[in-house]
Amino acid sequence: MCYYIGIEDLAANAMIEILEKKQKDGKSIESVLSVTLRDLEEYGA
C-alpha cells in the first residue's frame, strides 16, 4: 500500500515542528513567529 505525501505537507509539518521547538527553547516572540530557509535546511539535514 502506498501513500502520496505532497512536498507542501512536508514543509508545513517541518515549519510547525521548528516553531514548537523555538517556543520550548524560550525564544522571543519575534523569533518564534519566523522560520528561515536556513531553519528548514537544518531541519532537513
ZATIPA-16075 format. One record per atom (N, C-alpha, C): residue number from 1; residue in three letters; atom name; x, z, y. Coordinates in Angstrom, 2 decimals, always signed. Layout:
! ZATIPA-16075
<r num="NUM" residu="ALA" atome="CA" x="X" z="Z" y="Y"/>
...
! end
This chain:
! ZATIPA-16075
<r num="1" residu="MET" atome="N" x="+0.84" z="+0.00" y="-1.17"/>
<r num="1" residu="MET" atome="CA" x="+0.00" z="+0.00" y="+0.00"/>
<r num="1" residu="MET" atome="C" x="+0.90" z="+0.00" y="+1.24"/>
<r num="2" residu="CYS" atome="N" x="+0.62" z="-0.88" y="+2.17"/>
<r num="2" residu="CYS" atome="CA" x="+1.41" z="-1.00" y="+3.40"/>
<r num="2" residu="CYS" atome="C" x="+0.57" z="-0.65" y="+4.62"/>
<r num="3" residu="TYR" atome="N" x="+1.22" z="-0.07" y="+5.59"/>
<r num="3" residu="TYR" atome="CA" x="+0.57" z="+0.24" y="+6.85"/>
<r num="3" residu="TYR" atome="C" x="+1.34" z="-0.46" y="+7.96"/>
<r num="4" residu="TYR" atome="N" x="+0.62" z="-0.97" y="+8.94"/>
<r num="4" residu="TYR" atome="CA" x="+1.24" z="-1.61" y="+10.10"/>
<r num="4" residu="TYR" atome="C" x="+1.24" z="-0.61" y="+11.25"/>
<r num="5" residu="ILE" atome="N" x="+2.41" z="-0.35" y="+11.80"/>
<r num="5" residu="ILE" atome="CA" x="+2.52" z="+0.52" y="+12.97"/>
<r num="5" residu="ILE" atome="C" x="+3.16" z="-0.30" y="+14.08"/>
<r num="6" residu="GLY" atome="N" x="+2.47" z="-0.42" y="+15.19"/>
<r num="6" residu="GLY" atome="CA" x="+2.99" z="-1.18" y="+16.32"/>
<r num="6" residu="GLY" atome="C" x="+4.07" z="-0.43" y="+17.07"/>
<r num="7" residu="ILE" atome="N" x="+4.94" z="-1.17" y="+17.71"/>
<r num="7" residu="ILE" atome="CA" x="+6.04" z="-0.57" y="+18.47"/>
<r num="7" residu="ILE" atome="C" x="+5.52" z="+0.32" y="+19.58"/>
<r num="8" residu="GLU" atome="N" x="+4.35" z="-0.01" y="+20.13"/>
<r num="8" residu="GLU" atome="CA" x="+3.79" z="+0.82" y="+21.20"/>
<r num="8" residu="GLU" atome="C" x="+3.41" z="+2.20" y="+20.67"/>
<r num="9" residu="ASP" atome="N" x="+2.97" z="+2.27" y="+19.41"/>
<r num="9" residu="ASP" atome="CA" x="+2.66" z="+3.57" y="+18.80"/>
<r num="9" residu="ASP" atome="C" x="+3.92" z="+4.39" y="+18.63"/>
<r num="10" residu="LEU" atome="N" x="+4.99" z="+3.77" y="+18.18"/>
<r num="10" residu="LEU" atome="CA" x="+6.25" z="+4.47" y="+18.00"/>
<r num="10" residu="LEU" atome="C" x="+6.80" z="+4.97" y="+19.34"/>
<r num="11" residu="ALA" atome="N" x="+6.73" z="+4.12" y="+20.36"/>
<r num="11" residu="ALA" atome="CA" x="+7.23" z="+4.52" y="+21.68"/>
<r num="11" residu="ALA" atome="C" x="+6.40" z="+5.66" y="+22.26"/>
<r num="12" residu="ALA" atome="N" x="+5.08" z="+5.59" y="+22.10"/>
<r num="12" residu="ALA" atome="CA" x="+4.21" z="+6.65" y="+22.62"/>
<r num="12" residu="ALA" atome="C" x="+4.50" z="+7.98" y="+21.93"/>
<r num="13" residu="ASN" atome="N" x="+4.66" z="+7.94" y="+20.61"/>
<r num="13" residu="ASN" atome="CA" x="+4.97" z="+9.17" y="+19.88"/>
<r num="13" residu="ASN" atome="C" x="+6.32" z="+9.73" y="+20.28"/>
<r num="14" residu="ALA" atome="N" x="+7.30" z="+8.87" y="+20.51"/>
<r num="14" residu="ALA" atome="CA" x="+8.62" z="+9.31" y="+20.95"/>
<r num="14" residu="ALA" atome="C" x="+8.52" z="+9.98" y="+22.31"/>
<r num="15" residu="MET" atome="N" x="+7.77" z="+9.37" y="+23.22"/>
<r num="15" residu="MET" atome="CA" x="+7.63" z="+9.94" y="+24.56"/>
<r num="15" residu="MET" atome="C" x="+6.96" z="+11.31" y="+24.52"/>
<r num="16" residu="ILE" atome="N" x="+5.94" z="+11.45" y="+23.69"/>
<r num="16" residu="ILE" atome="CA" x="+5.25" z="+12.73" y="+23.56"/>
<r num="16" residu="ILE" atome="C" x="+6.20" z="+13.79" y="+23.03"/>
<r num="17" residu="GLU" atome="N" x="+6.97" z="+13.44" y="+22.01"/>
<r num="17" residu="GLU" atome="CA" x="+7.91" z="+14.40" y="+21.44"/>
<r num="17" residu="GLU" atome="C" x="+8.99" z="+14.81" y="+22.44"/>
<r num="18" residu="ILE" atome="N" x="+9.49" z="+13.85" y="+23.21"/>
<r num="18" residu="ILE" atome="CA" x="+10.52" z="+14.13" y="+24.22"/>
<r num="18" residu="ILE" atome="C" x="+9.95" z="+15.07" y="+25.29"/>
<r num="19" residu="LEU" atome="N" x="+8.73" z="+14.80" y="+25.76"/>
<r num="19" residu="LEU" atome="CA" x="+8.12" z="+15.65" y="+26.77"/>
<r num="19" residu="LEU" atome="C" x="+7.89" z="+17.07" y="+26.25"/>
<r num="20" residu="GLU" atome="N" x="+7.44" z="+17.19" y="+25.01"/>
<r num="20" residu="GLU" atome="CA" x="+7.24" z="+18.51" y="+24.43"/>
<r num="20" residu="GLU" atome="C" x="+8.55" z="+19.27" y="+24.31"/>
<r num="21" residu="LYS" atome="N" x="+9.61" z="+18.59" y="+23.91"/>
<r num="21" residu="LYS" atome="CA" x="+10.92" z="+19.23" y="+23.77"/>
<r num="21" residu="LYS" atome="C" x="+11.44" z="+19.70" y="+25.13"/>
<r num="22" residu="LYS" atome="N" x="+11.27" z="+18.85" y="+26.16"/>
<r num="22" residu="LYS" atome="CA" x="+11.71" z="+19.24" y="+27.50"/>
<r num="22" residu="LYS" atome="C" x="+10.95" z="+20.47" y="+27.98"/>
<r num="23" residu="GLN" atome="N" x="+9.66" z="+20.51" y="+27.70"/>
<r num="23" residu="GLN" atome="CA" x="+8.85" z="+21.64" y="+28.14"/>
<r num="23" residu="GLN" atome="C" x="+9.29" z="+22.92" y="+27.43"/>
<r num="24" residu="LYS" atome="N" x="+9.57" z="+22.84" y="+26.14"/>
<r num="24" residu="LYS" atome="CA" x="+10.01" z="+24.01" y="+25.38"/>
<r num="24" residu="LYS" atome="C" x="+11.38" z="+24.48" y="+25.85"/>
<r num="25" residu="ASP" atome="N" x="+12.24" z="+23.55" y="+26.30"/>
<r num="25" residu="ASP" atome="CA" x="+13.57" z="+23.90" y="+26.77"/>
<r num="25" residu="ASP" atome="C" x="+13.55" z="+24.53" y="+28.15"/>
<r num="26" residu="GLY" atome="N" x="+12.37" z="+24.59" y="+28.79"/>
<r num="26" residu="GLY" atome="CA" x="+12.24" z="+25.24" y="+30.08"/>
<r num="26" residu="GLY" atome="C" x="+12.69" z="+24.39" y="+31.25"/>
<r num="27" residu="LYS" atome="N" x="+12.61" z="+23.08" y="+31.11"/>
<r num="27" residu="LYS" atome="CA" x="+12.98" z="+22.19" y="+32.22"/>
<r num="27" residu="LYS" atome="C" x="+11.95" z="+22.32" y="+33.34"/>
<r num="28" residu="SER" atome="N" x="+12.36" z="+21.93" y="+34.54"/>
<r num="28" residu="SER" atome="CA" x="+11.44" z="+21.99" y="+35.68"/>
<r num="28" residu="SER" atome="C" x="+10.32" z="+20.97" y="+35.51"/>
<r num="29" residu="ILE" atome="N" x="+9.25" z="+21.18" y="+36.22"/>
<r num="29" residu="ILE" atome="CA" x="+8.07" z="+20.31" y="+36.12"/>
<r num="29" residu="ILE" atome="C" x="+8.43" z="+18.85" y="+36.39"/>
<r num="30" residu="GLU" atome="N" x="+9.30" z="+18.58" y="+37.36"/>
<r num="30" residu="GLU" atome="CA" x="+9.64" z="+17.20" y="+37.70"/>
<r num="30" residu="GLU" atome="C" x="+10.32" z="+16.49" y="+36.53"/>
<r num="31" residu="SER" atome="N" x="+11.22" z="+17.17" y="+35.85"/>
<r num="31" residu="SER" atome="CA" x="+11.92" z="+16.52" y="+34.75"/>
<r num="31" residu="SER" atome="C" x="+11.05" z="+16.46" y="+33.50"/>
<r num="32" residu="VAL" atome="N" x="+10.10" z="+17.37" y="+33.36"/>
<r num="32" residu="VAL" atome="CA" x="+9.21" z="+17.35" y="+32.20"/>
<r num="32" residu="VAL" atome="C" x="+8.30" z="+16.13" y="+32.25"/>
<r num="33" residu="LEU" atome="N" x="+7.89" z="+15.73" y="+33.44"/>
<r num="33" residu="LEU" atome="CA" x="+6.94" z="+14.63" y="+33.57"/>
<r num="33" residu="LEU" atome="C" x="+7.59" z="+13.26" y="+33.55"/>
<r num="34" residu="SER" atome="N" x="+8.88" z="+13.19" y="+33.28"/>
<r num="34" residu="SER" atome="CA" x="+9.53" z="+11.88" y="+33.24"/>
<r num="34" residu="SER" atome="C" x="+10.32" z="+11.71" y="+31.95"/>
<r num="35" residu="VAL" atome="N" x="+10.28" z="+10.49" y="+31.44"/>
<r num="35" residu="VAL" atome="CA" x="+11.06" z="+10.12" y="+30.27"/>
<r num="35" residu="VAL" atome="C" x="+11.86" z="+8.89" y="+30.65"/>
<r num="36" residu="THR" atome="N" x="+13.17" z="+9.01" y="+30.58"/>
<r num="36" residu="THR" atome="CA" x="+14.02" z="+7.89" y="+30.97"/>
<r num="36" residu="THR" atome="C" x="+14.29" z="+7.00" y="+29.77"/>
<r num="37" residu="LEU" atome="N" x="+14.79" z="+5.82" y="+30.05"/>
<r num="37" residu="LEU" atome="CA" x="+15.18" z="+4.91" y="+28.99"/>
<r num="37" residu="LEU" atome="C" x="+16.29" z="+5.53" y="+28.16"/>
<r num="38" residu="ARG" atome="N" x="+17.18" z="+6.26" y="+28.82"/>
<r num="38" residu="ARG" atome="CA" x="+18.27" z="+6.94" y="+28.11"/>
<r num="38" residu="ARG" atome="C" x="+17.68" z="+7.97" y="+27.13"/>
<r num="39" residu="ASP" atome="N" x="+16.63" z="+8.72" y="+27.55"/>
<r num="39" residu="ASP" atome="CA" x="+15.96" z="+9.67" y="+26.67"/>
<r num="39" residu="ASP" atome="C" x="+15.45" z="+8.96" y="+25.41"/>
<r num="40" residu="LEU" atome="N" x="+14.81" z="+7.82" y="+25.60"/>
<r num="40" residu="LEU" atome="CA" x="+14.27" z="+7.07" y="+24.47"/>
<r num="40" residu="LEU" atome="C" x="+15.38" z="+6.54" y="+23.57"/>
<r num="41" residu="GLU" atome="N" x="+16.47" z="+6.07" y="+24.16"/>
<r num="41" residu="GLU" atome="CA" x="+17.58" z="+5.57" y="+23.37"/>
<r num="41" residu="GLU" atome="C" x="+18.21" z="+6.68" y="+22.53"/>
<r num="42" residu="GLU" atome="N" x="+18.38" z="+7.87" y="+23.14"/>
<r num="42" residu="GLU" atome="CA" x="+18.94" z="+9.01" y="+22.42"/>
<r num="42" residu="GLU" atome="C" x="+18.00" z="+9.46" y="+21.30"/>
<r num="43" residu="TYR" atome="N" x="+16.71" z="+9.41" y="+21.56"/>
<r num="43" residu="TYR" atome="CA" x="+15.73" z="+9.78" y="+20.54"/>
<r num="43" residu="TYR" atome="C" x="+15.82" z="+8.81" y="+19.36"/>
<r num="44" residu="GLY" atome="N" x="+15.94" z="+7.53" y="+19.65"/>
<r num="44" residu="GLY" atome="CA" x="+16.02" z="+6.51" y="+18.61"/>
<r num="44" residu="GLY" atome="C" x="+17.30" z="+6.58" y="+17.80"/>
<r num="45" residu="ALA" atome="N" x="+18.35" z="+7.09" y="+18.41"/>
<r num="45" residu="ALA" atome="CA" x="+19.63" z="+7.17" y="+17.71"/>
<r num="45" residu="ALA" atome="C" x="+19.61" z="+8.35" y="+16.79"/>
! end
